[in-house]
Amino acid sequence: MLNIRLLREQPEFVRERLLVKNFDATGIIGKINSLDQSRRVAQTELDSILAEQNSIAREVGMLMKSGKKEEAEAAKAKVAALKEESKSLESKMNDSANEMNDLLVQLPNLPHTSVPLGKLPTDNVVVKEGGEIPKLTNALPHWELARKYDIIDFDLGVKLTGAGFPVYKGKGAKIQRALISYFLDKNTAAGYTEVQPPLMVNEASGFGTGQLPDKGEQMYHVGLDNFYLIPTAEVPVTNIFRDVILSAGELPVKMTAYTPCFRREAGSYGKDVRGLNRLHQFDKVEIVQVAHPDTSYEALEGMVEHVESIVKALGLPYRILRLCGGDMSFTSALTYDFEVYSAAQERWLEVSSVSNFESFQANRLKLRYKDENGKPQLAHTLNGSSLALPRILAALLENYQDEKGIRVPEVLRSYCGFDYID
């Protein structure tokens, strides 16, 4: 959530930055500042009334001691009237504050100055490429390989639940588990503490990281308990620090978690969403950092390098993109996407987003640290997929297929216990 002081002091700057995200905030900013002004005027009036109320209340005691009962009763009546007036002002202030907060949560995070202009994924900027695209003949897409080697059953998933809920079988289940263990081991070796969070969160957690109210329609809601199935481990892991004040010496905090993820997002039909390309339930390993504002962009670069090292180790051709304003999330200030090349589909598949949210989430979470003067300041939060499994698995199946079957990348063989899927 943006800081009200920033909107008050630099409304034009905020409006211009949000236009990079193709979000016209002119009307909302005007309403927020109008409500803020009304609230501040009411606060000034209330402070004056409370001061007068306290002064008269002290006079009442002196008048009673002096035997001036009539004057004391008149003073009491005036205090009572002032109390009613103060209640009215408090109610006005609360109404303004609530309306202001309802508008504030509609504003996205400001994009970093390095975010390129653009509205579509085609406007994203490729900042790095690596690996070699394999040259395959008669390559099968992963959904056909899954059927051929009986490792993923999409039809059974439809029977049990619905489209977007595949069943992994045999070596398919083992390589899925191997990827999860490998990713977690790589993350913990890089200094991330592993946690195993709940798979459901409350409204406060969804609000804290920005999924609510912005992405509420994409989340599975458990109505009876008013819980939400998590769309990513970012939500529960980051919320560990909701309403927490850290010491500067504790920063950065680095955590990793594996969880299933649940997303209701509907997709179009065709190869772009076929097989593992888009699921409603999928596995993902996440990395999260809470960083000092002065070093959060160094942390972001470090996270990008870390994710790159894992993709490289898997031997997959990849590219790293800096997202344009129109393709960024509501909460992000700067995002890098990783894509791997799918040889059979002949297209790039997104497998990771690594983002710096600056203080946007921290402001919602009330996540702070104490500066050198002991004063609480908002921390910065970051997160990244390290990695999302469905499309990584799709690319591995397609890129590593040969006449014998599907080769297992060397780094995974000790984890899954076999060299080939055949």
C-alpha positions as CSV (number, residue, x, y, z in Angstrom):
1,M,0.0,0.0,0.0
2,L,1.3,3.4,-0.9
3,N,2.2,5.9,1.9
4,I,-0.5,8.6,2.3
5,R,2.3,11.2,2.9
6,L,3.7,10.5,-0.6
7,L,0.3,11.1,-2.1
8,R,-0.2,14.2,-0.1
9,E,3.2,15.7,-0.9
10,Q,3.9,14.4,-4.5
11,P,0.6,13.6,-6.1
12,E,1.8,14.4,-9.6
13,F,4.8,12.1,-9.2
14,V,2.6,9.2,-8.1
15,R,0.2,9.8,-11.0
16,E,3.0,9.8,-13.5
17,R,4.7,6.7,-12.2
18,L,1.4,4.7,-12.1
19,L,0.9,5.6,-15.8
20,V,3.9,3.4,-16.5
21,K,1.6,0.6,-15.3
22,N,-1.1,2.0,-17.5
23,F,-3.1,2.9,-14.4
24,D,-4.7,6.4,-14.4
25,A,-4.8,7.3,-10.7
26,T,-5.9,11.0,-11.2
27,G,-9.4,10.6,-9.8
28,I,-8.4,8.3,-6.9
29,I,-5.5,10.5,-5.8
30,G,-7.8,13.6,-5.8
31,K,-10.4,11.8,-3.7
32,I,-7.8,10.5,-1.2
33,N,-6.2,13.9,-0.7
34,S,-9.6,15.5,-0.3
35,L,-10.6,13.0,2.4
36,D,-7.1,13.3,4.0
37,Q,-7.6,17.1,4.2
38,S,-11.1,16.7,5.7
39,R,-9.7,14.2,8.2
40,R,-6.8,16.6,9.2
41,V,-9.2,19.6,9.6
42,A,-11.4,17.5,11.8
43,Q,-8.4,16.3,13.8
44,T,-7.3,19.9,14.4
45,E,-10.8,20.8,15.6
46,L,-10.9,17.7,17.8
47,D,-7.6,18.6,19.4
48,S,-8.8,22.1,20.1
49,I,-12.1,20.8,21.6
50,L,-10.3,18.2,23.8
51,A,-7.9,20.8,25.1
52,E,-10.9,23.1,25.9
53,Q,-12.7,20.1,27.5
54,N,-9.8,19.3,29.7
55,S,-9.4,22.9,30.7
56,I,-13.0,23.3,31.7
57,A,-13.0,19.9,33.5
58,R,-10.2,21.2,35.7
59,E,-12.2,24.4,36.4
60,V,-15.1,22.3,37.6
61,G,-13.1,20.9,40.5
62,M,-11.9,24.4,41.5
63,L,-15.4,25.8,41.3
64,M,-16.8,23.0,43.5
65,K,-14.1,23.6,46.1
66,S,-15.0,27.3,46.1
67,G,-18.7,26.5,46.6
68,K,-19.7,27.9,43.3
69,K,-22.1,25.1,42.5
70,E,-24.2,26.9,39.8
71,E,-21.1,27.8,37.9
72,A,-19.7,24.3,38.3
73,E,-22.9,22.8,36.9
74,A,-22.8,25.1,34.0
75,A,-19.2,24.1,33.3
76,K,-20.2,20.4,33.5
77,A,-23.0,21.0,31.0
78,K,-20.4,22.7,28.6
79,V,-18.1,19.7,29.0
80,A,-21.0,17.3,28.2
81,A,-21.7,19.4,25.0
82,L,-18.1,19.3,24.0
83,K,-18.0,15.6,24.5
84,E,-20.9,15.2,22.1
85,E,-19.1,17.5,19.6
86,S,-15.9,15.5,19.9
87,K,-17.8,12.2,19.3
88,S,-19.2,13.7,16.1
89,L,-15.8,14.8,14.9
90,E,-14.3,11.4,15.8
91,S,-17.0,9.7,13.7
92,K,-16.3,12.0,10.8
93,M,-12.6,11.3,11.0
94,N,-13.2,7.5,11.1
95,D,-15.5,7.7,8.1
96,S,-12.9,9.7,6.2
97,A,-10.1,7.4,7.2
98,N,-12.1,4.2,6.2
99,E,-13.1,5.7,2.8
100,M,-9.5,6.8,2.3
101,N,-8.2,3.3,3.0
102,D,-10.8,1.8,0.7
103,L,-9.3,4.0,-2.1
104,L,-5.7,3.5,-1.1
105,V,-5.9,-0.3,-1.5
106,Q,-7.0,0.3,-5.1
107,L,-3.6,1.9,-6.1
108,P,-0.9,-0.4,-7.4
109,N,2.7,-0.1,-6.3
110,L,4.9,2.4,-8.0
111,P,7.2,0.9,-10.7
112,H,10.9,1.3,-10.4
113,T,12.5,3.9,-12.7
114,S,14.1,1.0,-14.7
115,V,10.7,-0.5,-15.6
116,P,10.2,-0.3,-19.4
117,L,7.1,1.3,-20.9
118,G,4.6,-1.1,-22.5
119,K,1.3,-2.8,-22.2
120,L,1.8,-6.4,-23.4
121,P,4.2,-9.2,-22.8
122,T,5.8,-8.5,-26.2
123,D,6.9,-5.2,-24.7
124,N,9.1,-6.9,-22.0
125,V,12.8,-6.5,-22.4
126,V,15.1,-9.5,-22.7
127,V,18.2,-8.8,-20.5
128,K,20.0,-12.1,-20.8
129,E,19.9,-15.4,-22.6
130,G,21.6,-18.7,-21.9
131,G,21.9,-22.3,-22.9
132,E,21.4,-23.9,-26.3
133,I,18.0,-24.7,-27.8
134,P,18.1,-28.5,-28.7
135,K,17.5,-29.5,-32.3
136,L,15.0,-32.3,-32.2
137,T,13.2,-34.2,-34.9
138,N,9.7,-35.5,-34.5
139,A,9.6,-34.1,-31.0
140,L,6.5,-34.9,-28.9
141,P,4.9,-32.4,-26.6
142,H,5.0,-33.2,-23.0
143,W,1.3,-34.2,-22.8
144,E,1.9,-36.9,-25.4
145,L,5.1,-38.0,-23.7
146,A,3.2,-38.2,-20.4
147,R,0.7,-40.6,-22.0
148,K,3.3,-42.6,-23.8
149,Y,5.4,-43.3,-20.6
150,D,2.3,-43.3,-18.3
151,I,3.8,-40.6,-15.9
152,I,1.1,-38.0,-15.8
153,D,-2.6,-38.7,-16.1
154,F,-4.6,-35.6,-17.1
155,D,-7.9,-37.5,-17.7
156,L,-7.8,-39.1,-14.3
157,G,-7.3,-35.6,-12.8
158,V,-10.4,-34.4,-14.6
159,K,-12.3,-37.4,-13.2
160,L,-11.1,-36.8,-9.6
161,T,-11.4,-33.0,-9.6
162,G,-11.5,-31.2,-13.0
163,A,-9.3,-29.7,-15.7
164,G,-6.0,-28.3,-14.4
165,F,-5.5,-31.0,-11.6
166,P,-3.2,-33.7,-13.1
167,V,-2.2,-36.9,-11.4
168,Y,1.5,-37.7,-11.4
169,K,2.3,-41.4,-11.5
170,G,5.4,-43.7,-11.1
171,K,8.5,-42.0,-12.4
172,G,6.5,-38.8,-13.0
173,A,5.7,-38.6,-9.3
174,K,9.3,-39.4,-8.4
175,I,10.9,-36.7,-10.7
176,Q,8.4,-34.2,-9.3
177,R,9.5,-35.0,-5.8
178,A,13.2,-35.0,-7.0
179,L,12.8,-31.4,-8.4
180,I,11.2,-30.2,-5.1
181,S,14.0,-31.7,-3.0
182,Y,16.7,-30.4,-5.4
183,F,15.3,-26.8,-5.4
184,L,15.0,-26.8,-1.6
185,D,18.6,-28.0,-1.2
186,K,19.9,-25.4,-3.6
187,N,18.0,-22.7,-1.7
188,T,19.1,-23.8,1.8
189,A,22.7,-24.0,0.6
190,A,22.3,-20.4,-0.5
191,G,21.4,-19.3,3.1
192,Y,17.6,-19.6,2.9
193,T,15.9,-21.1,6.0
194,E,13.3,-23.7,5.0
195,V,9.8,-23.4,6.5
196,Q,6.6,-25.4,5.9
197,P,3.7,-23.0,6.1
198,P,-0.1,-23.6,6.1
199,L,-1.8,-24.0,2.7
200,M,-4.7,-21.8,3.8
201,V,-4.5,-18.2,5.0
202,N,-7.0,-15.8,6.6
203,E,-8.1,-12.5,5.0
204,A,-5.4,-10.5,6.9
205,S,-2.7,-12.5,5.3
206,G,-4.2,-12.2,1.8
207,F,-4.5,-8.4,2.3
208,G,-0.9,-8.2,3.7
209,T,0.8,-9.4,0.6
210,G,-1.7,-7.7,-1.8
211,Q,-3.7,-10.7,-3.1
212,L,-6.8,-9.2,-1.5
213,P,-8.8,-7.4,-2.6
214,D,-7.0,-7.2,-6.0
215,K,-6.9,-10.9,-6.9
216,G,-9.6,-12.3,-4.7
217,E,-11.5,-13.7,-7.7
218,Q,-8.5,-15.9,-8.6
219,M,-8.2,-17.5,-5.1
220,Y,-10.1,-20.5,-3.9
221,H,-12.2,-19.5,-0.9
222,V,-13.2,-21.8,1.9
223,G,-16.5,-20.0,2.8
224,L,-17.4,-21.7,6.1
225,D,-14.1,-20.7,7.7
226,N,-13.4,-17.7,5.5
227,F,-9.9,-19.0,4.6
228,Y,-8.2,-18.9,1.2
229,L,-6.1,-21.6,-0.4
230,I,-2.7,-20.0,-1.1
231,P,-1.8,-19.0,-4.7
232,T,1.9,-19.1,-3.7
233,A,4.0,-19.7,-0.6
234,E,4.9,-16.0,-0.7
235,V,1.6,-15.3,1.1
236,P,2.0,-17.3,4.3
237,V,5.8,-17.0,4.5
238,T,5.9,-13.1,4.1
239,N,3.0,-12.9,6.6
240,I,5.2,-14.6,9.2
241,F,6.5,-11.0,9.7
242,R,3.1,-9.2,9.8
243,D,3.1,-6.8,12.8
244,V,6.7,-7.6,13.5
245,I,9.6,-5.1,14.2
246,L,13.0,-6.5,13.4
247,S,16.3,-5.2,14.4
248,A,18.5,-3.9,11.6
249,G,21.0,-6.6,12.5
250,E,18.4,-9.3,11.6
251,L,18.2,-8.2,8.0
252,P,18.2,-9.7,5.5
253,V,15.8,-12.5,6.5
254,K,15.9,-15.3,3.9
255,M,13.3,-18.1,3.8
256,T,12.3,-20.8,1.4
257,A,9.2,-23.0,1.3
258,Y,7.7,-25.7,-0.9
259,T,3.9,-25.7,-1.2
260,P,1.2,-26.7,-3.6
261,C,-0.3,-23.6,-5.1
262,F,-4.0,-23.0,-6.0
263,R,-5.2,-20.6,-8.6
264,R,-8.7,-20.2,-10.1
265,E,-7.5,-18.2,-13.1
266,A,-9.2,-19.3,-16.2
267,G,-7.3,-19.6,-19.5
268,S,-8.1,-19.8,-23.1
269,Y,-8.1,-23.1,-25.1
270,G,-5.3,-24.4,-27.1
271,K,-1.6,-25.3,-26.7
272,D,-0.9,-22.3,-24.5
273,V,-2.9,-23.9,-21.7
274,R,-2.6,-27.6,-22.6
275,G,-1.0,-30.2,-20.4
276,L,1.2,-28.6,-17.7
277,N,1.2,-25.2,-19.3
278,R,-1.5,-23.8,-17.0
279,L,-2.9,-25.6,-13.9
280,H,-5.2,-24.8,-11.1
281,Q,-3.1,-26.8,-8.7
282,F,0.7,-27.0,-9.0
283,D,3.8,-27.3,-7.0
284,K,6.3,-24.5,-6.5
285,V,9.4,-23.7,-4.3
286,E,9.6,-20.1,-3.3
287,I,12.3,-17.8,-1.9
288,V,11.4,-14.8,0.2
289,Q,13.5,-12.0,1.6
290,V,12.9,-9.2,4.1
291,A,15.6,-6.6,3.3
292,H,16.9,-3.2,4.4
293,P,15.7,-0.5,1.9
294,D,19.3,0.5,1.2
295,T,20.2,-3.0,0.0
296,S,16.9,-4.5,-1.4
297,Y,18.0,-4.1,-5.1
298,E,21.3,-5.8,-4.4
299,A,19.2,-8.6,-2.8
300,L,17.0,-8.7,-6.0
301,E,20.0,-9.1,-8.2
302,G,21.3,-11.8,-5.9
303,M,18.0,-13.7,-6.1
304,V,18.0,-13.4,-9.9
305,E,21.6,-14.9,-10.1
306,H,20.5,-17.7,-7.7
307,V,17.5,-18.7,-9.8
308,E,19.7,-18.5,-13.0
309,S,22.2,-20.9,-11.4
310,I,19.4,-23.5,-10.9
311,V,18.1,-23.2,-14.4
312,K,21.6,-23.5,-15.8
313,A,22.2,-26.6,-13.7
314,L,19.2,-28.2,-15.2
315,G,20.6,-27.6,-18.7
316,L,17.6,-25.8,-20.0
317,P,17.9,-22.9,-22.5
318,Y,16.6,-19.8,-20.8
319,R,16.1,-16.1,-21.0
320,I,15.6,-13.4,-18.4
321,L,13.1,-10.5,-19.0
322,R,12.6,-7.3,-17.3
323,L,8.8,-6.8,-17.3
324,C,7.2,-3.7,-18.7
325,G,4.8,-1.7,-16.7
326,G,1.7,-3.3,-18.3
327,D,2.8,-6.8,-17.6
328,M,3.8,-6.3,-13.9
329,S,1.8,-7.4,-10.9
330,F,-0.2,-5.0,-8.8
331,T,2.3,-5.2,-5.9
332,S,5.7,-5.2,-7.7
333,A,8.1,-2.4,-8.1
334,L,10.4,-4.4,-10.4
335,T,10.1,-7.9,-11.8
336,Y,12.4,-10.2,-13.7
337,D,10.8,-13.2,-15.4
338,F,12.6,-16.4,-16.3
339,E,11.5,-18.4,-19.3
340,V,12.8,-21.7,-20.5
341,Y,12.4,-23.0,-24.1
342,S,10.1,-25.8,-24.9
343,A,11.6,-27.7,-27.9
344,A,8.5,-29.6,-28.8
345,Q,6.1,-26.7,-28.5
346,E,8.7,-24.3,-29.9
347,R,7.8,-21.6,-27.5
348,W,9.1,-20.0,-24.3
349,L,7.5,-21.0,-21.0
350,E,7.5,-18.7,-17.9
351,V,9.0,-20.6,-14.9
352,S,9.8,-17.9,-12.4
353,S,9.1,-14.3,-11.4
354,V,11.6,-12.6,-9.1
355,S,10.3,-9.3,-7.7
356,N,11.1,-6.4,-5.3
357,F,8.0,-5.0,-3.7
358,E,10.0,-2.3,-1.8
359,S,7.8,-1.1,1.1
360,F,4.4,-1.7,-0.6
361,Q,3.7,-5.0,1.2
362,A,5.5,-4.0,4.4
363,N,3.1,-1.0,4.7
364,R,0.2,-3.4,4.6
365,L,1.9,-5.9,6.9
366,K,3.2,-3.2,9.3
367,L,6.5,-5.0,8.9
368,R,9.3,-2.8,10.2
369,Y,12.9,-2.7,11.4
370,K,14.6,-0.4,13.9
371,D,17.1,2.1,12.3
372,E,20.3,3.2,14.0
373,N,18.3,5.7,16.1
374,G,15.9,2.9,17.3
375,K,13.1,4.4,15.2
376,P,10.8,1.8,13.4
377,Q,11.0,2.1,9.6
378,L,9.3,0.0,6.8
379,A,11.3,-2.9,5.5
380,H,11.4,-4.0,1.9
381,T,10.1,-7.4,0.8
382,L,11.1,-9.6,-2.1
383,N,10.1,-13.0,-3.5
384,G,10.8,-15.3,-6.3
385,S,9.9,-18.7,-7.7
386,S,12.8,-21.1,-7.3
387,L,11.2,-22.7,-9.2
388,A,7.6,-23.4,-10.4
389,L,7.5,-27.1,-11.3
390,P,4.8,-27.6,-14.0
391,R,6.5,-25.8,-16.9
392,I,10.0,-26.8,-15.7
393,L,8.9,-30.4,-15.9
394,A,7.3,-29.8,-19.3
395,A,10.5,-28.4,-20.7
396,L,12.6,-31.2,-19.2
397,L,10.4,-33.9,-20.7
398,E,10.4,-32.3,-24.1
399,N,14.0,-31.1,-24.3
400,Y,15.5,-34.3,-22.9
401,Q,13.6,-36.8,-25.1
402,D,15.5,-39.1,-27.4
403,E,15.0,-42.4,-29.2
404,K,15.4,-44.4,-25.9
405,G,13.0,-42.3,-23.8
406,I,13.5,-39.2,-21.6
407,R,17.0,-38.6,-20.1
408,V,17.1,-37.3,-16.5
409,P,19.4,-34.3,-16.0
410,E,22.5,-35.3,-14.2
411,V,21.8,-33.1,-11.1
412,L,18.5,-34.9,-10.5
413,R,19.6,-38.5,-10.9
414,S,20.7,-39.0,-7.2
415,Y,17.4,-37.5,-6.1
416,C,15.1,-39.7,-8.3
417,G,17.2,-42.9,-8.5
418,F,17.0,-43.4,-12.2
419,D,18.7,-42.0,-15.4
420,Y,15.9,-42.6,-17.9
421,I,12.1,-42.5,-18.1
422,D,11.3,-45.2,-20.6
